[in-house]
Amino acid sequence: MSVWRQAGLNYINYSQIAARLLRQALKTDMRAEAAKRDEANVKFTQWKDGKPITEKA
């Protein structure tokens, strides 16, 4: 069993912690560039009968 499992973490939590620590360890000039990659955009699409449901305004 892996160490992160024994600590009670799932892989997503483990990878988020590792990424945050890595960004903090970077030099200041590289840290700003890495901080940009910290943001994430997610789009959810609902599906019904095998087709996406779109809301038309």
PyMOL Python script that loads the backbone (N, CA, C, O; Angstrom):
from pymol import cmd

cmd.read_pdbstr("""\
ATOM      1  N   MET A   1       0.845  -1.173   0.000  1.00  0.00           N
ATOM      2  CA  MET A   1       0.000   0.000   0.000  1.00  0.00           C
ATOM      3  C   MET A   1       0.889   1.235   0.000  1.00  0.00           C
ATOM      4  O   MET A   1       1.901   1.287   0.699  1.00  0.00           O
ATOM      5  N   SER A   2       0.504   2.219  -0.785  1.00  0.00           N
ATOM      6  CA  SER A   2       1.317   3.420  -0.901  1.00  0.00           C
ATOM      7  C   SER A   2       1.200   4.300   0.344  1.00  0.00           C
ATOM      8  O   SER A   2       0.249   4.191   1.119  1.00  0.00           O
ATOM      9  N   VAL A   3       2.166   5.149   0.508  1.00  0.00           N
ATOM     10  CA  VAL A   3       2.235   5.999   1.700  1.00  0.00           C
ATOM     11  C   VAL A   3       1.056   6.964   1.740  1.00  0.00           C
ATOM     12  O   VAL A   3       0.486   7.196   2.806  1.00  0.00           O
ATOM     13  N   TRP A   4       0.682   7.531   0.588  1.00  0.00           N
ATOM     14  CA  TRP A   4      -0.424   8.485   0.596  1.00  0.00           C
ATOM     15  C   TRP A   4      -1.746   7.808   0.926  1.00  0.00           C
ATOM     16  O   TRP A   4      -2.639   8.435   1.496  1.00  0.00           O
ATOM     17  N   ARG A   5      -1.880   6.519   0.570  1.00  0.00           N
ATOM     18  CA  ARG A   5      -3.085   5.762   0.958  1.00  0.00           C
ATOM     19  C   ARG A   5      -3.100   5.538   2.468  1.00  0.00           C
ATOM     20  O   ARG A   5      -4.140   5.672   3.113  1.00  0.00           O
ATOM     21  N   GLN A   6      -1.949   5.198   3.021  1.00  0.00           N
ATOM     22  CA  GLN A   6      -1.857   4.965   4.458  1.00  0.00           C
ATOM     23  C   GLN A   6      -2.149   6.237   5.245  1.00  0.00           C
ATOM     24  O   GLN A   6      -2.626   6.179   6.378  1.00  0.00           O
ATOM     25  N   ALA A   7      -1.856   7.392   4.635  1.00  0.00           N
ATOM     26  CA  ALA A   7      -2.125   8.669   5.295  1.00  0.00           C
ATOM     27  C   ALA A   7      -3.593   9.061   5.179  1.00  0.00           C
ATOM     28  O   ALA A   7      -4.006  10.072   5.746  1.00  0.00           O
ATOM     29  N   GLY A   8      -4.384   8.277   4.453  1.00  0.00           N
ATOM     30  CA  GLY A   8      -5.804   8.556   4.327  1.00  0.00           C
ATOM     31  C   GLY A   8      -6.151   9.505   3.205  1.00  0.00           C
ATOM     32  O   GLY A   8      -7.225  10.106   3.215  1.00  0.00           O
ATOM     33  N   LEU A   9      -5.261   9.652   2.234  1.00  0.00           N
ATOM     34  CA  LEU A   9      -5.497  10.542   1.102  1.00  0.00           C
ATOM     35  C   LEU A   9      -5.851   9.742  -0.137  1.00  0.00           C
ATOM     36  O   LEU A   9      -5.418   8.600  -0.294  1.00  0.00           O
ATOM     37  N   ASN A  10      -6.639  10.341  -1.014  1.00  0.00           N
ATOM     38  CA  ASN A  10      -6.809   9.730  -2.322  1.00  0.00           C
ATOM     39  C   ASN A  10      -5.760  10.341  -3.250  1.00  0.00           C
ATOM     40  O   ASN A  10      -5.053  11.268  -2.856  1.00  0.00           O
ATOM     41  N   TYR A  11      -5.653   9.841  -4.456  1.00  0.00           N
ATOM     42  CA  TYR A  11      -4.583  10.291  -5.344  1.00  0.00           C
ATOM     43  C   TYR A  11      -4.735  11.759  -5.719  1.00  0.00           C
ATOM     44  O   TYR A  11      -3.739  12.470  -5.845  1.00  0.00           O
ATOM     45  N   ILE A  12      -5.957  12.215  -5.895  1.00  0.00           N
ATOM     46  CA  ILE A  12      -6.181  13.617  -6.264  1.00  0.00           C
ATOM     47  C   ILE A  12      -5.672  14.540  -5.168  1.00  0.00           C
ATOM     48  O   ILE A  12      -4.968  15.508  -5.454  1.00  0.00           O
ATOM     49  N   ASN A  13      -6.018  14.254  -3.919  1.00  0.00           N
ATOM     50  CA  ASN A  13      -5.530  15.079  -2.811  1.00  0.00           C
ATOM     51  C   ASN A  13      -4.013  15.046  -2.720  1.00  0.00           C
ATOM     52  O   ASN A  13      -3.373  16.078  -2.521  1.00  0.00           O
ATOM     53  N   TYR A  14      -3.444  13.866  -2.864  1.00  0.00           N
ATOM     54  CA  TYR A  14      -1.990  13.721  -2.812  1.00  0.00           C
ATOM     55  C   TYR A  14      -1.313  14.554  -3.893  1.00  0.00           C
ATOM     56  O   TYR A  14      -0.336  15.252  -3.620  1.00  0.00           O
ATOM     57  N   SER A  15      -1.825  14.485  -5.117  1.00  0.00           N
ATOM     58  CA  SER A  15      -1.194  15.208  -6.221  1.00  0.00           C
ATOM     59  C   SER A  15      -1.362  16.722  -6.061  1.00  0.00           C
ATOM     60  O   SER A  15      -0.474  17.481  -6.450  1.00  0.00           O
ATOM     61  N   GLN A  16      -2.486  17.170  -5.495  1.00  0.00           N
ATOM     62  CA  GLN A  16      -2.678  18.600  -5.250  1.00  0.00           C
ATOM     63  C   GLN A  16      -1.685  19.114  -4.209  1.00  0.00           C
ATOM     64  O   GLN A  16      -1.125  20.199  -4.364  1.00  0.00           O
ATOM     65  N   ILE A  17      -1.473  18.348  -3.168  1.00  0.00           N
ATOM     66  CA  ILE A  17      -0.512  18.741  -2.131  1.00  0.00           C
ATOM     67  C   ILE A  17       0.900  18.777  -2.699  1.00  0.00           C
ATOM     68  O   ILE A  17       1.656  19.713  -2.440  1.00  0.00           O
ATOM     69  N   ALA A  18       1.251  17.758  -3.472  1.00  0.00           N
ATOM     70  CA  ALA A  18       2.593  17.709  -4.061  1.00  0.00           C
ATOM     71  C   ALA A  18       2.814  18.874  -5.025  1.00  0.00           C
ATOM     72  O   ALA A  18       3.894  19.466  -5.035  1.00  0.00           O
ATOM     73  N   ALA A  19       1.821  19.209  -5.826  1.00  0.00           N
ATOM     74  CA  ALA A  19       1.950  20.322  -6.773  1.00  0.00           C
ATOM     75  C   ALA A  19       2.098  21.647  -6.035  1.00  0.00           C
ATOM     76  O   ALA A  19       2.902  22.494  -6.427  1.00  0.00           O
ATOM     77  N   ARG A  20       1.326  21.827  -4.971  1.00  0.00           N
ATOM     78  CA  ARG A  20       1.408  23.070  -4.195  1.00  0.00           C
ATOM     79  C   ARG A  20       2.790  23.221  -3.562  1.00  0.00           C
ATOM     80  O   ARG A  20       3.363  24.310  -3.575  1.00  0.00           O
ATOM     81  N   LEU A  21       3.324  22.135  -3.008  1.00  0.00           N
ATOM     82  CA  LEU A  21       4.655  22.190  -2.394  1.00  0.00           C
ATOM     83  C   LEU A  21       5.739  22.457  -3.431  1.00  0.00           C
ATOM     84  O   LEU A  21       6.695  23.185  -3.164  1.00  0.00           O
ATOM     85  N   LEU A  22       5.591  21.872  -4.603  1.00  0.00           N
ATOM     86  CA  LEU A  22       6.563  22.108  -5.661  1.00  0.00           C
ATOM     87  C   LEU A  22       6.543  23.569  -6.088  1.00  0.00           C
ATOM     88  O   LEU A  22       7.603  24.168  -6.272  1.00  0.00           O
ATOM     89  N   ARG A  23       5.359  24.156  -6.251  1.00  0.00           N
ATOM     90  CA  ARG A  23       5.263  25.565  -6.644  1.00  0.00           C
ATOM     91  C   ARG A  23       5.880  26.473  -5.587  1.00  0.00           C
ATOM     92  O   ARG A  23       6.501  27.480  -5.925  1.00  0.00           O
ATOM     93  N   GLN A  24       5.717  26.129  -4.309  1.00  0.00           N
ATOM     94  CA  GLN A  24       6.290  26.935  -3.235  1.00  0.00           C
ATOM     95  C   GLN A  24       7.810  26.837  -3.216  1.00  0.00           C
ATOM     96  O   GLN A  24       8.480  27.764  -2.759  1.00  0.00           O
ATOM     97  N   ALA A  25       8.359  25.744  -3.700  1.00  0.00           N
ATOM     98  CA  ALA A  25       9.809  25.538  -3.672  1.00  0.00           C
ATOM     99  C   ALA A  25      10.514  26.223  -4.845  1.00  0.00           C
ATOM    100  O   ALA A  25      11.739  26.340  -4.842  1.00  0.00           O
ATOM    101  N   LEU A  26       9.764  26.671  -5.834  1.00  0.00           N
ATOM    102  CA  LEU A  26      10.376  27.295  -7.002  1.00  0.00           C
ATOM    103  C   LEU A  26      10.935  28.670  -6.665  1.00  0.00           C
ATOM    104  O   LEU A  26      10.513  29.312  -5.704  1.00  0.00           O
ATOM    105  N   LYS A  27      11.898  29.108  -7.477  1.00  0.00           N
ATOM    106  CA  LYS A  27      12.418  30.457  -7.343  1.00  0.00           C
ATOM    107  C   LYS A  27      11.317  31.437  -7.732  1.00  0.00           C
ATOM    108  O   LYS A  27      10.389  31.083  -8.459  1.00  0.00           O
ATOM    109  N   THR A  28      11.425  32.666  -7.244  1.00  0.00           N
ATOM    110  CA  THR A  28      10.341  33.637  -7.400  1.00  0.00           C
ATOM    111  C   THR A  28       9.994  33.914  -8.866  1.00  0.00           C
ATOM    112  O   THR A  28       8.820  34.094  -9.193  1.00  0.00           O
ATOM    113  N   ASP A  29      10.990  33.952  -9.751  1.00  0.00           N
ATOM    114  CA  ASP A  29      10.692  34.243 -11.157  1.00  0.00           C
ATOM    115  C   ASP A  29       9.905  33.103 -11.814  1.00  0.00           C
ATOM    116  O   ASP A  29       9.068  33.351 -12.682  1.00  0.00           O
ATOM    117  N   MET A  30      10.163  31.885 -11.415  1.00  0.00           N
ATOM    118  CA  MET A  30       9.445  30.748 -11.974  1.00  0.00           C
ATOM    119  C   MET A  30       8.125  30.496 -11.246  1.00  0.00           C
ATOM    120  O   MET A  30       7.210  29.891 -11.804  1.00  0.00           O
ATOM    121  N   ARG A  31       8.031  30.957 -10.011  1.00  0.00           N
ATOM    122  CA  ARG A  31       6.833  30.730  -9.208  1.00  0.00           C
ATOM    123  C   ARG A  31       5.612  31.430  -9.810  1.00  0.00           C
ATOM    124  O   ARG A  31       4.510  30.881  -9.788  1.00  0.00           O
ATOM    125  N   ALA A  32       5.804  32.641 -10.347  1.00  0.00           N
ATOM    126  CA  ALA A  32       4.687  33.373 -10.937  1.00  0.00           C
ATOM    127  C   ALA A  32       4.141  32.632 -12.161  1.00  0.00           C
ATOM    128  O   ALA A  32       2.929  32.567 -12.364  1.00  0.00           O
ATOM    129  N   GLU A  33       5.033  32.083 -12.961  1.00  0.00           N
ATOM    130  CA  GLU A  33       4.608  31.325 -14.144  1.00  0.00           C
ATOM    131  C   GLU A  33       3.868  30.046 -13.743  1.00  0.00           C
ATOM    132  O   GLU A  33       2.880  29.679 -14.379  1.00  0.00           O
ATOM    133  N   ALA A  34       4.332  29.380 -12.713  1.00  0.00           N
ATOM    134  CA  ALA A  34       3.694  28.150 -12.253  1.00  0.00           C
ATOM    135  C   ALA A  34       2.343  28.441 -11.605  1.00  0.00           C
ATOM    136  O   ALA A  34       1.439  27.608 -11.666  1.00  0.00           O
ATOM    137  N   ALA A  35       2.194  29.604 -10.989  1.00  0.00           N
ATOM    138  CA  ALA A  35       0.932  29.954 -10.347  1.00  0.00           C
ATOM    139  C   ALA A  35      -0.183  30.082 -11.380  1.00  0.00           C
ATOM    140  O   ALA A  35      -1.348  29.842 -11.062  1.00  0.00           O
ATOM    141  N   LYS A  36       0.153  30.452 -12.595  1.00  0.00           N
ATOM    142  CA  LYS A  36      -0.846  30.562 -13.655  1.00  0.00           C
ATOM    143  C   LYS A  36      -1.450  29.196 -13.964  1.00  0.00           C
ATOM    144  O   LYS A  36      -2.630  29.099 -14.301  1.00  0.00           O
ATOM    145  N   ARG A  37      -0.659  28.159 -13.851  1.00  0.00           N
ATOM    146  CA  ARG A  37      -1.142  26.809 -14.142  1.00  0.00           C
ATOM    147  C   ARG A  37      -1.954  26.219 -12.998  1.00  0.00           C
ATOM    148  O   ARG A  37      -2.546  25.148 -13.133  1.00  0.00           O
ATOM    149  N   ASP A  38      -1.979  26.922 -11.872  1.00  0.00           N
ATOM    150  CA  ASP A  38      -2.718  26.450 -10.709  1.00  0.00           C
ATOM    151  C   ASP A  38      -4.224  26.594 -10.910  1.00  0.00           C
ATOM    152  O   ASP A  38      -5.007  25.861 -10.307  1.00  0.00           O
ATOM    153  N   GLU A  39      -4.624  27.535 -11.751  1.00  0.00           N
ATOM    154  CA  GLU A  39      -6.045  27.767 -11.996  1.00  0.00           C
ATOM    155  C   GLU A  39      -6.579  26.724 -12.960  1.00  0.00           C
ATOM    156  O   GLU A  39      -5.882  26.287 -13.876  1.00  0.00           O
ATOM    157  N   ALA A  40      -7.821  26.333 -12.739  1.00  0.00           N
ATOM    158  CA  ALA A  40      -8.437  25.331 -13.608  1.00  0.00           C
ATOM    159  C   ALA A  40      -9.834  25.795 -13.998  1.00  0.00           C
ATOM    160  O   ALA A  40     -10.551  26.388 -13.192  1.00  0.00           O
ATOM    161  N   ASN A  41     -10.204  25.523 -15.223  1.00  0.00           N
ATOM    162  CA  ASN A  41     -11.536  25.828 -15.710  1.00  0.00           C
ATOM    163  C   ASN A  41     -12.224  24.519 -16.073  1.00  0.00           C
ATOM    164  O   ASN A  41     -11.657  23.666 -16.756  1.00  0.00           O
ATOM    165  N   VAL A  42     -13.451  24.382 -15.601  1.00  0.00           N
ATOM    166  CA  VAL A  42     -14.204  23.155 -15.850  1.00  0.00           C
ATOM    167  C   VAL A  42     -15.565  23.544 -16.409  1.00  0.00           C
ATOM    168  O   VAL A  42     -16.211  24.469 -15.918  1.00  0.00           O
ATOM    169  N   LYS A  43     -15.982  22.837 -17.424  1.00  0.00           N
ATOM    170  CA  LYS A  43     -17.295  23.067 -18.005  1.00  0.00           C
ATOM    171  C   LYS A  43     -18.085  21.770 -17.909  1.00  0.00           C
ATOM    172  O   LYS A  43     -17.610  20.712 -18.323  1.00  0.00           O
ATOM    173  N   PHE A  44     -19.286  21.857 -17.363  1.00  0.00           N
ATOM    174  CA  PHE A  44     -20.139  20.687 -17.230  1.00  0.00           C
ATOM    175  C   PHE A  44     -21.223  20.736 -18.305  1.00  0.00           C
ATOM    176  O   PHE A  44     -21.806  21.787 -18.571  1.00  0.00           O
ATOM    177  N   THR A  45     -21.477  19.602 -18.905  1.00  0.00           N
ATOM    178  CA  THR A  45     -22.534  19.478 -19.897  1.00  0.00           C
ATOM    179  C   THR A  45     -23.448  18.342 -19.490  1.00  0.00           C
ATOM    180  O   THR A  45     -23.000  17.220 -19.255  1.00  0.00           O
ATOM    181  N   GLN A  46     -24.731  18.643 -19.411  1.00  0.00           N
ATOM    182  CA  GLN A  46     -25.688  17.597 -19.088  1.00  0.00           C
ATOM    183  C   GLN A  46     -26.055  16.851 -20.363  1.00  0.00           C
ATOM    184  O   GLN A  46     -26.160  17.447 -21.435  1.00  0.00           O
ATOM    185  N   TRP A  47     -26.247  15.554 -20.237  1.00  0.00           N
ATOM    186  CA  TRP A  47     -26.578  14.705 -21.375  1.00  0.00           C
ATOM    187  C   TRP A  47     -27.907  14.007 -21.119  1.00  0.00           C
ATOM    188  O   TRP A  47     -28.212  13.631 -19.987  1.00  0.00           O
ATOM    189  N   LYS A  48     -28.694  13.836 -22.178  1.00  0.00           N
ATOM    190  CA  LYS A  48     -29.946  13.096 -22.080  1.00  0.00           C
ATOM    191  C   LYS A  48     -30.142  12.356 -23.391  1.00  0.00           C
ATOM    192  O   LYS A  48     -30.050  12.938 -24.472  1.00  0.00           O
ATOM    193  N   ASP A  49     -30.411  11.083 -23.281  1.00  0.00           N
ATOM    194  CA  ASP A  49     -30.624  10.223 -24.443  1.00  0.00           C
ATOM    195  C   ASP A  49     -29.442  10.251 -25.409  1.00  0.00           C
ATOM    196  O   ASP A  49     -29.631  10.202 -26.624  1.00  0.00           O
ATOM    197  N   GLY A  50     -28.245  10.330 -24.881  1.00  0.00           N
ATOM    198  CA  GLY A  50     -27.044  10.278 -25.703  1.00  0.00           C
ATOM    199  C   GLY A  50     -26.695  11.579 -26.409  1.00  0.00           C
ATOM    200  O   GLY A  50     -25.806  11.601 -27.260  1.00  0.00           O
ATOM    201  N   LYS A  51     -27.388  12.672 -26.067  1.00  0.00           N
ATOM    202  CA  LYS A  51     -27.120  13.974 -26.703  1.00  0.00           C
ATOM    203  C   LYS A  51     -26.942  15.029 -25.621  1.00  0.00           C
ATOM    204  O   LYS A  51     -27.600  14.974 -24.582  1.00  0.00           O
ATOM    205  N   PRO A  52     -26.058  15.984 -25.860  1.00  0.00           N
ATOM    206  CA  PRO A  52     -25.879  17.037 -24.857  1.00  0.00           C
ATOM    207  C   PRO A  52     -27.105  17.951 -24.840  1.00  0.00           C
ATOM    208  O   PRO A  52     -27.684  18.263 -25.880  1.00  0.00           O
ATOM    209  N   ILE A  53     -27.479  18.366 -23.637  1.00  0.00           N
ATOM    210  CA  ILE A  53     -28.590  19.315 -23.467  1.00  0.00           C
ATOM    211  C   ILE A  53     -27.978  20.704 -23.461  1.00  0.00           C
ATOM    212  O   ILE A  53     -27.121  21.008 -22.632  1.00  0.00           O
ATOM    213  N   THR A  54     -28.413  21.537 -24.377  1.00  0.00           N
ATOM    214  CA  THR A  54     -27.890  22.894 -24.441  1.00  0.00           C
ATOM    215  C   THR A  54     -28.983  23.864 -24.049  1.00  0.00           C
ATOM    216  O   THR A  54     -30.150  23.702 -24.406  1.00  0.00           O
ATOM    217  N   GLU A  55     -28.573  24.878 -23.305  1.00  0.00           N
ATOM    218  CA  GLU A  55     -29.506  25.933 -22.915  1.00  0.00           C
ATOM    219  C   GLU A  55     -29.316  27.086 -23.872  1.00  0.00           C
ATOM    220  O   GLU A  55     -28.236  27.673 -23.933  1.00  0.00           O
ATOM    221  N   LYS A  56     -30.335  27.410 -24.607  1.00  0.00           N
ATOM    222  CA  LYS A  56     -30.262  28.521 -25.556  1.00  0.00           C
ATOM    223  C   LYS A  56     -30.891  29.746 -24.918  1.00  0.00           C
ATOM    224  O   LYS A  56     -32.015  29.708 -24.419  1.00  0.00           O
ATOM    225  N   ALA A  57     -30.141  30.822 -24.948  1.00  0.00           N
ATOM    226  CA  ALA A  57     -30.633  32.060 -24.327  1.00  0.00           C
ATOM    227  C   ALA A  57     -31.424  32.884 -25.308  1.00  0.00           C
ATOM    228  O   ALA A  57     -31.914  33.958 -24.958  1.00  0.00           O
TER     229      ALA A  57
END
""", "prot")
cmd.dss("prot")
cmd.show_as("cartoon", "prot")
cmd.util.cbc("prot")
cmd.orient("prot")
